[in-house]
Amino acid sequence: MVSSTGHFPANVIHLVGSAAAGLFPGYFAVVMATGATSIASNMLGYETVSMLLLLANCLAYAALCALTLIRLVRYPRLIVNDMISHARGPGFFTLIAGTCILGVQFEVLLGWDHVAAAFWWLGVGLWAVIMYLFFISVTTRETKPTLDTGINGAWLLAAVSTQSVAILTALVPWSGPEDLRLFFALCMFMVGCMLYLAIITLIFYRLTFLKLSAENLSPPYWINMGAVAIATLAGSTLIIRGEQGSLLADFLPFMRGFTLFFWAIASWWIPLLIGLTFWRHVLRHHRLQYEPQLWSMVFPLAMYTTGTIRLVDALGTEFLMIIPAVTIWLALAAWVFTSIGMWRHFAGVVREKMAG
């Protein structure tokens, strides 16, 4: 008994180090999905659920930040290898989006302006570093993968992270000129739209013209919808701010049409993605088991709910409220089942490491 207790701290240190070394770069999708579900719940009046999800999100964010910092200090080479990878590199954009969405939670749910502003500064800094490091790295690589192996839905996280910065920018308090803040938010919205339109063209070509296996049709393809859902939220947020009188007032006609355009695209993707998921798991018998990328399916469902609610506020389309009244339960169910799968996976890993 004494011997096993004596080894306990060493086992824990080894377990944490191993977790940090093998940390999937896109694991901050947990924060993205939980935050989007929390905000949607709050908008629909489920305040207790939204606050519990905020608490869970703070714990998840703190744990993932700690593991990321350990990985940065102890295993910098692994981070470099991930950053220059076409397959794993886009996962780093979840760090930006998770940071900004958590900041939006603090602003919308609690009204903690200073905390939200701190997350804004962190999110903008991370965006500037990760965005250009990743695209410079993959652009200058001497050997590059082919399109069928080098691109998937995770690349759209570049657009998602940019839109998350736009949303938080429009919400946080600002001591400088108001038009400067909203101009920056509008520019980020435009950049996010550009990234989506550029990347989705390659993804659509890859899906329709190149061979696709059940193994390759991974959950990040749901970000095809999630990226336009968060663009809808960003556009709707800017429309509401523009109606209050600001620099954005001159762009309102354009913003209304462009935002509805993205919401329509998000709605179009849903039946197609459901059909492809049915093909993968039912017709092709691909086993459904927990993997970190499953959070890439939870986030779009929650973000589509949130984006639709805000679109109703921006355009006055109350008849659309029937959609989030249904999709919020799909998002909550997806969050619960994915969380259960994650904790069961963690328990299995802990037992295996401790036994070893």
Buried (B, 14 or more C-beta within 10 A) or exposed (E): EEEEEEEEEEBEEBBEBEBBEEBBBBBBBBBBBBBBBBBBBBBBEBEEBBBEBBEBBBEBBEEBBEBBEBBEEEBEEBBEEBBBBBBBBBBBBBBBBBBBBBBBBBBBBEEBBEBBBBBBEBBBEBBEEBBEBBEEBBEEEEEEEEBBEBBBBBBBBBBBBBBBBBBBBBBBEBEEEEEEBBBBBBEBBBBBBEBBEEBBEEBEEBBEEEEBEBEBBBBBBBBBBBBBBBBBBBBBBBBBBBEEEBBBEEBBEEBBEBBBBBBEBBBEBBEEBEEBBEBBBEEEEBEEEBBBBBBBBBBBBBBBBBBBBBBBBBBEEEEBEEBBEEBBEBBBEBBEEBBEBBEEBEEEBBEEBBEE
